[in-house]
């Protein structure tokens, strides 16, 4: 298994995103996701990334992708730029990888097909926090979000252990909202709205509304989320 440096600076990103599209996963910054890579086009993508900047982008396929999976089905316009944290090549020539989300991306224009995988001209989307983000308003929202998160957690020791670790770490309101958005079992449309929202206060309010609506409907909850394969 090979471990990679995790530090990321926006100037390391060329603006050309290698997009790994998935049908049922919305990735967020500040979280990790395991993948098993076996399709030849995505093996080529990861091998290029490993030799280059170690960056790939997880995107979400738009509805109707099933009829065009082997071609270039439509993508949602917001994705998550990820750094390869670890990778392991198996005896079968496939890869087990662990990705760290580092930034939101706006997917602007797909380039002509000169490689086995898709490459999209993209731009980084930065979080925006109001001027008082370090003051009482942010602190109040953080406490409300943590309380809503705890209410939504299944009552099992492992879940509360992980929550205690989260509470004990120094994280921003934006980081917390991304971790909660990724962790909870919300529908894909809601997760996409959360990923696309760069105003941290609006994102947190949307997230809390979604948590309350999910609880009222008696929806299932998963902690931690399942890993994915391509």
N, CA, C and O of each residue as an XYZ file, in Angstrom:
920
protein
N       0.856     -1.190      0.000
C       0.000      0.000      0.000
C       0.890      1.237      0.000
O       1.861      1.323      0.752
N       0.536      2.201     -0.866
C       1.315      3.432     -0.968
C       0.528      4.594     -0.376
O      -0.610      4.849     -0.771
N       1.147      5.305      0.586
C       0.532      6.493      1.169
C       1.025      7.730      0.443
O       2.195      7.810      0.069
N       0.130      8.702      0.241
C       0.478      9.915     -0.492
C       0.345     11.135      0.419
O      -0.427     11.102      1.377
N       1.084     12.211      0.136
C       0.885     13.456      0.897
C      -0.542     13.966      0.714
O      -1.087     13.912     -0.389
N      -1.150     14.464      1.802
C      -2.543     14.883      1.745
C      -2.721     16.387      1.604
O      -3.809     16.844      1.255
N      -1.686     17.160      1.865
C      -1.820     18.617      1.775
C      -2.186     19.021      0.351
O      -1.672     18.465     -0.619
N      -3.096     20.010      0.243
C      -3.538     20.467     -1.077
C      -3.553     21.978     -1.120
O      -3.992     22.635     -0.175
N      -3.066     22.530     -2.230
C      -3.146     23.958     -2.509
C      -3.808     24.126     -3.865
O      -3.503     23.371     -4.788
N      -4.718     25.108     -4.014
C      -5.420     25.274     -5.290
C      -4.501     25.418     -6.499
O      -4.887     25.052     -7.609
N      -3.285     25.947     -6.304
C      -2.402     26.100     -7.455
C      -1.859     24.767     -7.958
O      -1.187     24.731     -8.989
N      -2.132     23.680     -7.260
C      -1.744     22.351     -7.732
C      -2.732     21.802     -8.760
O      -2.441     20.818     -9.439
N      -3.896     22.436     -8.875
C      -4.934     21.962     -9.784
C      -4.840     22.715    -11.098
O      -4.855     23.946    -11.118
N      -4.744     21.978    -12.193
C      -4.550     22.570    -13.518
C      -5.817     23.191    -14.080
O      -5.749     23.975    -15.027
N      -6.977     22.855    -13.516
C      -8.254     23.283    -14.084
C      -8.876     22.224    -14.978
O     -10.024     22.364    -15.399
N      -8.130     21.167    -15.272
C      -8.641     20.058    -16.070
C      -8.874     18.869    -15.147
O      -7.929     18.278    -14.626
N     -10.137     18.531    -14.954
C     -10.512     17.500    -13.992
C     -10.687     16.152    -14.681
O     -11.442     16.027    -15.645
N      -9.978     15.149    -14.173
C     -10.259     13.768    -14.564
C     -11.500     13.348    -13.787
O     -11.458     13.251    -12.560
N     -12.595     13.100    -14.481
C     -13.863     12.864    -13.780
C     -14.182     11.379    -13.732
O     -14.269     10.697    -14.752
N     -14.349     10.913    -12.516
C     -14.796      9.548    -12.263
C     -16.265      9.630    -11.875
O     -16.577      9.979    -10.736
N     -17.183      9.314    -12.799
C     -18.614      9.500    -12.515
C     -19.209      8.281    -11.820
O     -18.926      7.140    -12.184
N     -20.029      8.541    -10.822
C     -20.701      7.479    -10.084
C     -22.212      7.713    -10.117
O     -22.656      8.858    -10.209
N     -23.000      6.650    -10.044
C     -24.457      6.814    -10.133
C     -25.142      7.123     -8.812
O     -26.278      7.598     -8.810
N     -24.479      6.864     -7.684
C     -25.212      6.899     -6.410
C     -24.388      7.420     -5.242
O     -24.674      7.085     -4.092
N     -23.372      8.232     -5.511
C     -22.544      8.771     -4.439
C     -22.240     10.239     -4.705
O     -21.764     10.594     -5.783
N     -22.517     11.090     -3.720
C     -22.115     12.494     -3.760
C     -20.984     12.658     -2.759
O     -21.177     12.477     -1.557
N     -19.801     13.003     -3.259
C     -18.621     13.172     -2.420
C     -18.528     14.616     -1.947
O     -18.972     15.534     -2.637
N     -17.942     14.811     -0.754
C     -17.781     16.144     -0.170
C     -16.329     16.372      0.231
O     -15.603     15.415      0.502
N     -15.895     17.641      0.271
C     -14.592     17.943      0.851
C     -14.532     17.506      2.318
O     -15.557     17.402      2.992
N     -13.305     17.254      2.795
C     -13.011     16.966      4.197
C     -13.393     15.557      4.626
O     -13.309     15.244      5.814
N     -13.812     14.690      3.696
C     -14.135     13.312      4.071
C     -13.340     12.358      3.183
O     -12.759     12.764      2.177
N     -13.324     11.084      3.574
C     -12.603     10.064      2.815
C     -13.573      9.033      2.270
O     -14.592      8.725      2.888
N     -13.238      8.504      1.100
C     -14.078      7.503      0.440
C     -13.184      6.428     -0.159
O     -12.223      6.730     -0.867
N     -13.506      5.172      0.128
C     -12.779      4.051     -0.461
C     -13.441      3.630     -1.767
O     -14.667      3.636     -1.879
N     -12.627      3.265     -2.750
C     -13.122      2.782     -4.036
C     -12.305      1.579     -4.477
O     -11.116      1.474     -4.176
N     -12.956      0.675     -5.194
C     -12.259     -0.421     -5.872
C     -12.342     -0.156     -7.371
O     -13.438     -0.094     -7.928
N     -11.215     -0.001     -8.018
C     -11.162      0.393     -9.427
C     -10.816     -0.823    -10.282
O      -9.790     -1.469    -10.071
N     -11.693     -1.131    -11.262
C     -11.430     -2.304    -12.096
C     -11.709     -2.086    -13.580
O     -11.168     -2.818    -14.408
N     -12.541     -1.099    -13.947
C     -12.787     -0.865    -15.371
C     -11.527     -0.319    -16.023
O     -10.864      0.537    -15.437
N     -11.170     -0.790    -17.231
C      -9.922     -0.350    -17.877
C      -9.786      1.168    -18.004
O      -8.699      1.704    -17.787
N     -10.877      1.877    -18.355
C     -10.765      3.327    -18.530
C     -10.454      4.039    -17.209
O      -9.757      5.053    -17.195
N     -10.975      3.502    -16.105
C     -10.715      4.138    -14.822
C      -9.383      3.692    -14.222
O      -8.775      4.426    -13.443
N      -8.931      2.495    -14.582
C      -7.565      2.111    -14.226
C      -6.582      3.072    -14.884
O      -5.612      3.503    -14.260
N      -6.840      3.409    -16.164
C      -5.976      4.363    -16.868
C      -6.013      5.724    -16.189
O      -4.980      6.381    -16.058
N      -7.192      6.153    -15.758
C      -7.332      7.432    -15.072
C      -6.501      7.466    -13.797
O      -5.736      8.405    -13.576
N      -6.647      6.447    -12.960
C      -5.948      6.467    -11.683
C      -4.443      6.306    -11.862
O      -3.664      6.902    -11.118
N      -4.029      5.510    -12.839
C      -2.589      5.369    -13.055
C      -1.978      6.694    -13.523
O      -0.865      7.035    -13.122
N      -2.699      7.444    -14.369
C      -2.197      8.763    -14.765
C      -2.149      9.697    -13.561
O      -1.168     10.415    -13.370
N      -3.200      9.690    -12.754
C      -3.239     10.575    -11.587
C      -2.120     10.251    -10.605
O      -1.482     11.155    -10.065
N      -1.882      8.963    -10.375
C      -0.830      8.552     -9.444
C       0.533      9.054     -9.911
O       1.367      9.450     -9.097
N       0.754      9.038    -11.219
C       2.044      9.489    -11.763
C       2.124     11.009    -11.869
O       3.215     11.559    -12.014
N       0.986     11.693    -11.798
C       0.961     13.143    -12.023
C       0.689     13.890    -10.711
O       1.567     13.969     -9.851
N      -0.515     14.435    -10.555
C      -0.821     15.299     -9.401
C      -1.634     14.610     -8.308
O      -1.954     15.227     -7.291
N      -1.975     13.317     -8.514
C      -2.748     12.521     -7.553
C      -4.158     13.076     -7.344
O      -4.762     12.843     -6.297
N      -4.687     13.805     -8.325
C      -6.019     14.403     -8.211
C      -6.987     13.756     -9.193
O      -6.664     13.574    -10.367
N      -8.160     13.413     -8.712
C      -9.273     13.007     -9.575
C     -10.531     13.672     -9.017
O     -10.541     14.144     -7.880
N     -11.574     13.703     -9.814
C     -12.828     14.332     -9.394
C     -13.941     13.302     -9.398
O     -14.156     12.610    -10.393
N     -14.652     13.202     -8.277
C     -15.833     12.353     -8.224
C     -17.040     13.182     -8.635
O     -17.333     14.217     -8.036
N     -17.734     12.714     -9.662
C     -18.935     13.380    -10.141
C     -20.130     12.458    -10.037
O     -19.983     11.263     -9.781
N     -21.312     13.013    -10.236
C     -22.545     12.225    -10.171
C     -23.201     12.206    -11.544
O     -23.366     13.247    -12.180
N     -23.573     11.009    -11.994
C     -24.271     10.862    -13.261
C     -25.704     11.385    -13.142
O     -26.385     11.133    -12.149
N     -26.145     12.105    -14.153
C     -27.512     12.616    -14.181
C     -28.484     11.471    -14.500
O     -28.072     10.453    -15.055
N     -29.773     11.630    -14.153
C     -30.761     10.580    -14.441
C     -30.757     10.203    -15.913
O     -30.568     11.048    -16.787
N     -30.971      8.917    -16.171
C     -30.956      8.404    -17.535
C     -29.613      7.874    -17.972
O     -29.453      7.462    -19.121
N     -28.634      7.875    -17.064
C     -27.280      7.453    -17.415
C     -27.202      5.989    -17.833
O     -26.287      5.607    -18.562
N     -28.155      5.157    -17.381
C     -28.067      3.722    -17.629
C     -27.983      3.378    -19.116
O     -27.315      2.416    -19.498
N     -28.657      4.161    -19.948
C     -28.685      3.866    -21.390
C     -27.401      4.278    -22.091
O     -27.168      3.891    -23.236
N     -26.565      5.058    -21.416
C     -25.373      5.597    -22.077
C     -24.107      5.381    -21.253
O     -23.124      6.099    -21.442
N     -24.110      4.403    -20.338
C     -22.998      4.272    -19.396
C     -21.656      4.070    -20.096
O     -20.635      4.592    -19.648
N     -21.656      3.314    -21.195
C     -20.397      3.045    -21.891
C     -19.944      4.223    -22.746
O     -18.842      4.195    -23.294
N     -20.764      5.243    -22.868
C     -20.415      6.414    -23.670
C     -20.083      7.569    -22.718
O     -19.202      7.430    -21.870
N     -20.772      8.700    -22.847
C     -20.525      9.861    -21.997
C     -21.846     10.428    -21.496
O     -22.277     11.488    -21.949
N     -22.489      9.735    -20.567
C     -23.767     10.244    -20.049
C     -23.575     11.580    -19.347
O     -22.484     11.898    -18.875
N     -24.644     12.350    -19.285
C     -24.597     13.688    -18.704
C     -24.196     13.641    -17.231
O     -24.573     12.729    -16.495
N     -23.419     14.651    -16.819
C     -22.970     14.787    -15.442
C     -23.668     15.962    -14.772
O     -24.015     16.940    -15.435
N     -23.874     15.872    -13.481
C     -24.292     17.050    -12.731
C     -23.146     18.058    -12.723
O     -21.983     17.657    -12.744
N     -23.445     19.351    -12.693
C     -22.414     20.370    -12.899
C     -21.503     20.637    -11.703
O     -20.549     21.404    -11.831
N     -21.766     20.031    -10.545
C     -20.896     20.211     -9.386
C     -20.297     18.875     -8.999
O     -21.011     17.878     -8.884
N     -18.984     18.850     -8.795
C     -18.292     17.637     -8.380
C     -17.360     17.943     -7.224
O     -17.295     19.074     -6.742
N     -16.640     16.924     -6.785
C     -15.707     17.078     -5.673
C     -14.312     16.651     -6.107
O     -14.088     15.497     -6.470
N     -13.387     17.591     -6.066
C     -11.986     17.303     -6.358
C     -11.402     16.519     -5.193
O     -11.582     16.892     -4.034
N     -10.703     15.434     -5.503
C     -10.181     14.540     -4.468
C      -8.700     14.260     -4.697
O      -8.225     14.225     -5.833
N      -7.988     14.063     -3.605
C      -6.597     13.641     -3.658
C      -6.526     12.163     -3.282
O      -7.211     11.719     -2.360
N      -5.703     11.410     -3.993
C      -5.488     10.004     -3.668
C      -4.660      9.938     -2.390
O      -3.496     10.337     -2.373
N      -5.278      9.424     -1.309
C      -4.592      9.335     -0.023
C      -3.735      8.071      0.056
O      -2.581      8.125      0.481
N      -4.299      6.945     -0.353
C      -3.556      5.689     -0.417
C      -4.019      4.921     -1.646
O      -5.141      5.105     -2.118
N      -3.147      4.061     -2.158
C      -3.553      3.181     -3.256
C      -2.785      1.873     -3.153
O      -1.635      1.834     -2.714
N      -3.453      0.805     -3.569
C      -2.855     -0.521     -3.531
C      -3.251     -1.262     -4.801
O      -4.437     -1.400     -5.102
N      -2.269     -1.734     -5.536
C      -2.538     -2.524     -6.739
C      -2.684     -3.985     -6.328
O      -1.837     -4.513     -5.607
N      -3.749     -4.641     -6.778
C      -4.002     -6.033     -6.427
C      -3.302     -6.957     -7.424
O      -2.889     -6.507     -8.492
N      -3.164     -8.233     -7.092
C      -2.572     -9.186     -8.045
C      -3.332     -9.277     -9.363
O      -2.759     -9.665    -10.381
N      -4.619     -8.923     -9.355
C      -5.440     -8.958    -10.570
C      -5.263     -7.701    -11.427
O      -5.849     -7.603    -12.505
N      -4.455     -6.738    -10.955
C      -4.238     -5.515    -11.724
C      -5.252     -4.434    -11.450
O      -5.232     -3.396    -12.111
N      -6.147     -4.644    -10.486
C      -7.098     -3.606    -10.089
C      -6.482     -2.776     -8.957
O      -5.383     -3.069     -8.484
N      -7.212     -1.734     -8.532
C      -6.703     -0.873     -7.465
C      -7.735     -0.721     -6.356
O      -8.931     -0.570     -6.608
N      -7.241     -0.766     -5.124
C      -8.009     -0.294     -3.979
C      -7.445      1.073     -3.608
O      -6.246      1.202     -3.362
N      -8.297      2.088     -3.567
C      -7.819      3.444     -3.304
C      -8.657      4.086     -2.208
O      -9.815      3.730     -1.992
N      -8.044      5.035     -1.527
C      -8.736      5.848     -0.542
C      -8.570      7.303     -0.957
O      -7.450      7.793     -1.104
N      -9.698      7.989     -1.145
C      -9.694      9.365     -1.618
C     -10.054     10.328     -0.495
O     -10.896     10.028      0.351
N      -9.407     11.485     -0.499
C      -9.750     12.580      0.406
C     -10.344     13.716     -0.407
O      -9.690     14.229     -1.315
N     -11.576     14.122     -0.098
C     -12.167     15.276     -0.770
C     -11.458     16.549     -0.350
O     -11.222     16.769      0.838
N     -11.110     17.407     -1.336
C     -10.370     18.625     -0.996
C     -11.085     19.919     -1.388
O     -10.920     20.925     -0.697
N     -11.872     19.937     -2.468
C     -12.554     21.166     -2.884
C     -13.804     20.834     -3.708
O     -13.882     19.786     -4.349
N     -14.777     21.750     -3.676
C     -15.879     21.699     -4.622
C     -15.381     22.161     -5.990
O     -14.480     22.994     -6.088
N     -15.984     21.605     -7.045
C     -15.641     22.023     -8.407
C     -16.905     22.300     -9.194
O     -17.906     21.599     -9.050
N     -16.853     23.338    -10.036
C     -17.874     23.542    -11.056
C     -17.350     22.940    -12.356
O     -16.297     23.340    -12.852
N     -18.086     21.982    -12.904
C     -17.699     21.342    -14.163
C     -18.249     22.185    -15.309
O     -19.462     22.339    -15.446
N     -17.356     22.729    -16.128
C     -17.760     23.734    -17.109
C     -17.923     23.158    -18.508
O     -18.988     23.286    -19.112
N     -16.878     22.524    -19.027
C     -16.919     22.071    -20.425
C     -16.079     20.813    -20.581
O     -14.906     20.781    -20.207
N     -16.700     19.775    -21.139
C     -15.974     18.527    -21.344
C     -15.095     18.620    -22.582
O     -15.526     19.116    -23.623
N     -13.867     18.144    -22.466
C     -12.934     18.176    -23.585
C     -13.200     17.008    -24.534
O     -13.798     16.008    -24.139
N     -12.752     17.139    -25.797
C     -12.905     16.025    -26.748
C     -12.234     14.754    -26.220
O     -11.289     14.814    -25.432
N     -12.733     13.626    -26.663
C     -12.281     12.329    -26.141
C     -10.928     11.942    -26.740
O     -10.870     11.303    -27.791
N      -9.867     12.322    -26.084
C      -8.512     11.923    -26.513
C      -7.899     10.902    -25.561
O      -6.819     10.373    -25.822
N      -8.597     10.622    -24.447
C      -8.134      9.647    -23.465
C      -9.266      8.662    -23.193
O     -10.411      8.935    -23.554
N      -8.972      7.523    -22.563
C     -10.036      6.550    -22.279
C     -11.083      7.085    -21.300
O     -12.217      6.605    -21.288
N     -10.717      8.070    -20.481
C     -11.604      8.614    -19.458
C     -11.975     10.054    -19.792
O     -11.423     10.647    -20.718
N     -12.902     10.604    -19.042
C     -13.439     11.929    -19.329
C     -12.630     13.017    -18.612
O     -12.254     12.867    -17.449
N     -12.377     14.104    -19.329
C     -11.652     15.249    -18.773
C     -12.528     16.485    -18.979
O     -13.006     16.741    -20.084
N     -12.733     17.251    -17.898
C     -13.660     18.379    -17.932
C     -12.959     19.639    -17.432
O     -12.351     19.640    -16.362
N     -13.052     20.712    -18.221
C     -12.562     22.011    -17.764
C     -13.409     22.441    -16.571
O     -14.638     22.427    -16.637
N     -12.747     22.825    -15.479
C     -13.450     23.051    -14.213
C     -12.844     24.220    -13.458
O     -11.738     24.670    -13.761
N     -13.591     24.708    -12.463
C     -13.055     25.734    -11.579
C     -13.398     25.412    -10.136
O     -14.461     24.865     -9.843
N     -12.477     25.759     -9.233
C     -12.668     25.517     -7.810
C     -13.703     26.489     -7.254
O     -13.686     27.677     -7.577
N     -14.594     25.982     -6.424
C     -15.604     26.792     -5.740
C     -15.207     26.907     -4.272
O     -15.130     25.900     -3.569
N     -14.957     28.115     -3.811
C     -14.552     28.327     -2.422
C     -15.771     28.566     -1.536
O     -16.771     29.138     -1.969
N     -15.665     28.117     -0.294
C     -16.699     28.411      0.697
C     -16.751     29.904      0.965
O     -15.729     30.590      0.957
N     -17.967     30.397      1.203
C     -18.150     31.791      1.592
C     -18.816     31.819      2.962
O     -19.888     31.241      3.148
N     -18.181     32.491      3.920
C     -18.755     32.659      5.239
C     -18.954     34.148      5.490
O     -18.049     34.936      5.216
N     -20.110     34.553      6.003
C     -20.366     35.971      6.287
C     -19.323     36.550      7.242
O     -18.572     35.811      7.879
N     -19.286     37.859      7.331
C     -18.267     38.549      8.130
C     -18.251     38.101      9.578
O     -17.197     38.097     10.214
N     -19.408     37.724     10.109
C     -19.447     37.340     11.516
C     -19.294     35.842     11.698
O     -19.703     35.289     12.718
N     -18.691     35.173     10.688
C     -18.615     33.712     10.725
C     -17.856     33.185     11.934
O     -18.060     32.041     12.340
N     -16.985     34.002     12.513
C     -16.249     33.556     13.691
C     -16.949     33.970     14.987
O     -16.444     33.710     16.079
N     -18.112     34.613     14.862
C     -18.800     35.128     16.038
C     -19.936     34.261     16.504
O     -19.959     33.051     16.280
N     -20.885     34.909     17.162
C     -21.959     34.179     17.841
C     -22.880     33.450     16.859
O     -23.385     32.373     17.176
N     -23.105     34.019     15.682
C     -24.008     33.366     14.734
C     -23.458     32.015     14.298
O     -24.188     31.025     14.261
N     -22.173     31.974     13.970
C     -21.562     30.713     13.554
C     -21.526     29.719     14.702
O     -21.798     28.534     14.513
N     -21.189     30.199     15.891
C     -21.142     29.310     17.050
C     -22.516     28.715     17.334
O     -22.636     27.533     17.656
N     -23.556     29.549     17.210
C     -24.907     29.054     17.438
C     -25.313     28.014     16.418
O     -25.903     26.991     16.767
N     -24.995     28.274     15.141
C     -25.321     27.304     14.101
C     -24.558     26.001     14.301
O     -25.095     24.917     14.070
N     -23.309     26.110     14.730
C     -22.513     24.898     14.931
C     -23.128     24.032     16.028
O     -23.203     22.812     15.881
N     -23.564     24.646     17.116
C     -24.187     23.886     18.193
C     -25.510     23.267     17.741
O     -25.818     22.128     18.094
N     -26.287     24.016     16.963
C     -27.556     23.468     16.457
C     -27.312     22.279     15.530
O     -28.014     21.270     15.595
N     -26.309     22.414     14.671
C     -26.018     21.330     13.732
C     -25.513     20.093     14.470
O     -25.910     18.972     14.152
N     -24.649     20.294     15.442
C     -24.152     19.154     16.214
C     -25.289     18.452     16.945
O     -25.320     17.223     17.017
N     -26.229     19.234     17.489
C     -27.365     18.631     18.187
C     -28.239     17.834     17.214
O     -28.674     16.726     17.529
N     -28.492     18.402     16.037
C     -29.300     17.698     15.035
C     -28.592     16.437     14.563
O     -29.225     15.401     14.360
N     -27.289     16.526     14.392
C     -26.492     15.370     13.973
C     -26.600     14.263     15.014
O     -26.805     13.100     14.665
N     -26.464     14.616     16.283
C     -26.519     13.607     17.336
C     -27.891     12.953     17.407
O     -27.999     11.746     17.623
N     -28.941     13.752     17.226
C     -30.295     13.178     17.246
C     -30.490     12.175     16.120
O     -31.246     11.213     16.258
N     -29.808     12.403     15.011
C     -30.008     11.550     13.831
C     -29.142     10.301     13.852
O     -29.302      9.417     13.010
N     -28.223     10.225     14.811
C     -27.307      9.092     14.855
C     -28.008      7.857     15.404
O     -28.826      7.964     16.318
N     -27.695      6.680     14.854
C     -28.205      5.456     15.478
C     -27.580      5.288     16.854
O     -26.423      5.655     17.062
N     -28.337      4.736     17.793
C     -27.858      4.640     19.170
C     -27.009      3.379     19.344
O     -27.427      2.410     19.978
N     -25.808      3.420     18.765
C     -24.857      2.315     18.895
C     -23.530      2.900     19.359
O     -23.175      4.016     18.980
N     -22.794      2.152     20.179
C     -21.554      2.685     20.757
C     -20.564      3.192     19.724
O     -19.951      4.240     19.922
N     -20.396      2.465     18.617
C     -19.414      2.872     17.605
C     -19.748      4.248     17.037
O     -18.857      5.067     16.812
N     -21.046      4.498     16.805
C     -21.445      5.783     16.241
C     -21.136      6.918     17.205
O     -20.638      7.964     16.787
N     -21.422      6.728     18.484
C     -21.169      7.797     19.455
C     -19.677      8.002     19.679
O     -19.236      9.117     19.958
N     -18.893      6.919     19.557
C     -17.441      7.072     19.653
C     -16.933      7.993     18.559
O     -16.148      8.904     18.819
N     -17.385      7.752     17.330
C     -16.942      8.578     16.213
C     -17.436     10.017     16.368
O     -16.730     10.958     16.007
N     -18.641     10.187     16.901
C     -19.157     11.535     17.121
C     -18.326     12.268     18.172
O     -18.042     13.457     18.021
N     -17.938     11.570     19.229
C     -17.106     12.190     20.263
C     -15.775     12.653     19.683
O     -15.272     13.718     20.042
N     -15.205     11.851     18.785
C     -13.954     12.246     18.135
C     -14.165     13.509     17.310
O     -13.318     14.402     17.301
N     -15.305     13.577     16.614
C     -15.605     14.753     15.804
C     -15.774     15.993     16.680
O     -15.268     17.066     16.353
N     -16.479     15.839     17.779
C     -16.704     16.967     18.681
C     -15.391     17.442     19.305
O     -15.242     18.621     19.629
N     -14.443     16.521     19.471
C     -13.195     16.894     20.112
C     -12.193     17.534     19.183
O     -11.148     18.001     19.636
N     -12.478     17.570     17.903
C     -11.526     18.139     16.942
C     -11.877     19.600     16.650
O     -13.017     20.029     16.826
N     -10.879     20.344     16.204
C     -11.066     21.750     15.869
C     -11.426     21.863     14.386
O     -10.542     21.820     13.530
N     -12.685     22.004     14.086
C     -13.114     22.094     12.696
C     -13.994     23.316     12.514
O     -14.635     23.785     13.454
N     -14.013     23.820     11.295
C     -14.837     24.982     10.990
C     -16.284     24.551     10.760
O     -16.579     23.364     10.624
N     -17.176     25.537     10.720
C     -18.583     25.262     10.444
C     -18.749     24.648      9.061
O     -19.548     23.728      8.885
N     -18.001     25.148      8.074
C     -18.079     24.588      6.732
C     -17.627     23.143      6.689
O     -18.267     22.311      6.047
N     -16.529     22.834      7.367
C     -16.043     21.458      7.416
C     -17.071     20.544      8.086
O     -17.348     19.450      7.595
N     -17.632     20.996      9.205
C     -18.621     20.192      9.907
C     -19.829     19.917      9.020
O     -20.334     18.794      8.992
N     -20.296     20.931      8.297
C     -21.463     20.732      7.438
C     -21.176     19.705      6.351
O     -22.058     18.921      5.997
N     -19.950     19.695      5.813
C     -19.608     18.723      4.776
C     -19.531     17.309      5.344
O     -19.987     16.358      4.710
N     -18.958     17.172      6.534
C     -18.851     15.852      7.154
C     -20.240     15.284      7.443
O     -20.502     14.108      7.189
N     -21.126     16.126      7.977
C     -22.483     15.667      8.287
C     -23.249     15.359      6.998
O     -23.964     14.360      6.924
N     -23.100     16.214      5.985
C     -23.797     16.004      4.707
C     -23.417     14.675      4.077
O     -24.268     13.968      3.537
N     -22.141     14.339      4.148
C     -21.655     13.079      3.578
C     -22.125     11.888      4.399
O     -22.501     10.855      3.844
N     -22.105     12.032      5.715
C     -22.337     10.899      6.609
C     -23.786     10.447      6.633
O     -24.067      9.249      6.638
N     -24.705     11.401      6.648
C     -26.105     11.036      6.848
C     -26.749     10.516      5.569
O     -26.341     10.847      4.456
N     -27.766      9.693      5.769
C     -28.477      9.049      4.665
C     -29.556      9.978      4.117
O     -30.749      9.780      4.348
N     -29.105     11.000      3.385
C     -30.013     11.926      2.719
C     -30.129     11.537      1.255
O     -29.249     10.858      0.727
N     -31.200     11.958      0.589
C     -31.363     11.600     -0.811
C     -30.343     12.348     -1.673
O     -29.797     13.373     -1.264
N     -30.100     11.815     -2.872
C     -29.048     12.351     -3.737
C     -29.312     13.802     -4.122
O     -28.378     14.602     -4.178
N     -30.570     14.154     -4.389
C     -30.881     15.539     -4.775
C     -30.513     16.505     -3.655
O     -29.962     17.576     -3.912
N     -30.814     16.131     -2.417
C     -30.464     16.985     -1.286
C     -28.957     17.105     -1.157
O     -28.434     18.197     -0.934
N     -28.257     15.990     -1.295
C     -26.794     16.030     -1.185
C     -26.187     16.896     -2.289
O     -25.214     17.609     -2.045
N     -26.741     16.843     -3.479
C     -26.251     17.690     -4.564
C     -26.458     19.166     -4.250
O     -25.582     19.988     -4.518
N     -27.611     19.505     -3.685
C     -27.865     20.901     -3.299
C     -26.865     21.349     -2.238
O     -26.383     22.481     -2.274
N     -26.557     20.472     -1.302
C     -25.597     20.797     -0.259
C     -24.197     20.966     -0.836
O     -23.454     21.853     -0.415
N     -23.837     20.128     -1.787
C     -22.521     20.240     -2.410
C     -22.411     21.523     -3.218
O     -21.356     22.159     -3.232
N     -23.484     21.910     -3.889
C     -23.456     23.092     -4.756
C     -23.542     24.407     -3.982
O     -23.248     25.466     -4.537
N     -23.937     24.356     -2.716
C     -24.118     25.583     -1.926
C     -22.803     25.995     -1.277
O     -22.301     25.308     -0.387
N     -22.245     27.120     -1.725
C     -20.962     27.604     -1.202
C     -21.119     28.556     -0.024
O     -20.152     28.800      0.699
N     -22.319     29.101      0.187
C     -22.572     29.945      1.353
C     -22.770     29.011      2.554
O     -23.757     28.280      2.631
N     -21.825     29.050      3.475
C     -21.813     28.084      4.572
C     -23.069     28.192      5.437
O     -23.634     27.170      5.826
N     -23.515     29.410      5.742
C     -24.706     29.558      6.584
C     -25.936     28.963      5.892
O     -26.721     28.251      6.518
N     -26.098     29.257      4.610
C     -27.251     28.692      3.884
C     -27.151     27.175      3.825
O     -28.159     26.478      3.943
N     -25.931     26.661      3.642
C     -25.737     25.214      3.572
C     -26.117     24.551      4.891
O     -26.769     23.507      4.898
N     -25.715     25.146      5.993
C     -26.029     24.566      7.299
C     -27.535     24.584      7.551
O     -28.090     23.613      8.063
N     -28.192     25.676      7.195
C     -29.642     25.747      7.405
C     -30.372     24.722      6.540
O     -31.310     24.071      7.000
N     -29.943     24.581      5.293
C     -30.530     23.567      4.418
C     -30.300     22.173      4.989
O     -31.193     21.327      4.955
N     -29.120     21.941      5.505
C     -28.800     20.635      6.074
C     -29.674     20.330      7.281
O     -30.188     19.218      7.409
N     -29.843     21.294      8.156
C     -30.674     21.052      9.347
C     -32.133     20.836      8.974
O     -32.808     19.995      9.569
N     -32.628     21.594      7.989
C     -33.993     21.367      7.511
C     -34.138     19.951      6.950
O     -35.152     19.290      7.173
N     -33.135     19.499      6.233
C     -33.172     18.161      5.630
C     -33.128     17.079      6.697
O     -33.814     16.063      6.582
N     -32.326     17.289      7.734
C     -32.254     16.323      8.836
C     -33.608     16.225      9.530
O     -34.085     15.125      9.812
N     -34.227     17.371      9.807
C     -35.531     17.371     10.482
C     -36.596     16.703      9.622
O     -37.421     15.942     10.128
N     -36.579     16.992      8.301
C     -37.569     16.391      7.404
C     -37.383     14.877      7.315
O     -38.350     14.116      7.270
N     -36.123     14.462      7.292
C     -35.832     13.029      7.218
C     -36.309     12.325      8.489
O     -36.884     11.238      8.434
N     -36.059     12.965      9.634
C     -36.486     12.369     10.900
C     -38.007     12.281     10.972
O     -38.554     11.281     11.437
N     -38.689     13.333     10.511
C     -40.155     13.338     10.549
C     -40.744     12.253      9.669
O     -41.802     11.699      9.968
N     -40.036     11.950      8.563
C     -40.523     10.928      7.642
C     -40.112      9.527      8.076
O     -40.530      8.540      7.471
N     -39.295      9.437      9.119
C     -38.859      8.122      9.593
C     -37.873      7.461      8.675
O     -37.823      6.234      8.597
N     -37.053      8.282      7.948
C     -36.100      7.730      6.996
C     -34.974      6.995      7.673
O     -34.633      7.263      8.826
N     -34.392      6.046      6.924
C     -33.261      5.285      7.444
C     -32.023      6.143      7.536
O     -31.897      7.154      6.844
N     -31.103      5.729      8.402
C     -29.862      6.466      8.592
C     -28.702      5.497      8.554
O     -28.809      4.372      9.042
N     -27.619      5.918      7.990
C     -26.440      5.070      7.890
C     -25.247      5.814      8.448
O     -24.995      6.962      8.082
N     -24.504      5.153      9.346
C     -23.282      5.758      9.866
C     -22.294      4.649     10.179
O     -22.615      3.780     10.991
N     -21.098      4.629      9.576
C     -20.701      5.509      8.486
C     -21.312      5.063      7.163
O     -21.877      3.971      7.113
N     -21.230      5.851      6.084
C     -21.799      5.446      4.804
C     -21.055      4.253      4.233
O     -19.908      3.990      4.596
N     -21.726      3.522      3.323
C     -21.094      2.390      2.664
C     -19.995      2.876      1.727
O     -20.028      4.001      1.229
N     -19.008      1.987      1.499
C     -17.982      2.267      0.498
C     -18.555      1.937     -0.878
O     -19.612      1.316     -0.989
N     -17.842      2.362     -1.927
C     -18.354      2.200     -3.294
C     -17.359      1.465     -4.169
O     -16.153      1.483     -3.922
N     -17.883      0.826     -5.187
C     -17.068      0.257     -6.257
C     -17.503      0.905     -7.546
O     -18.599      1.459     -7.627
N     -16.633      0.840     -8.587
C     -17.054      1.396     -9.883
C     -17.576      0.297    -10.766
O     -17.980      0.555    -11.899
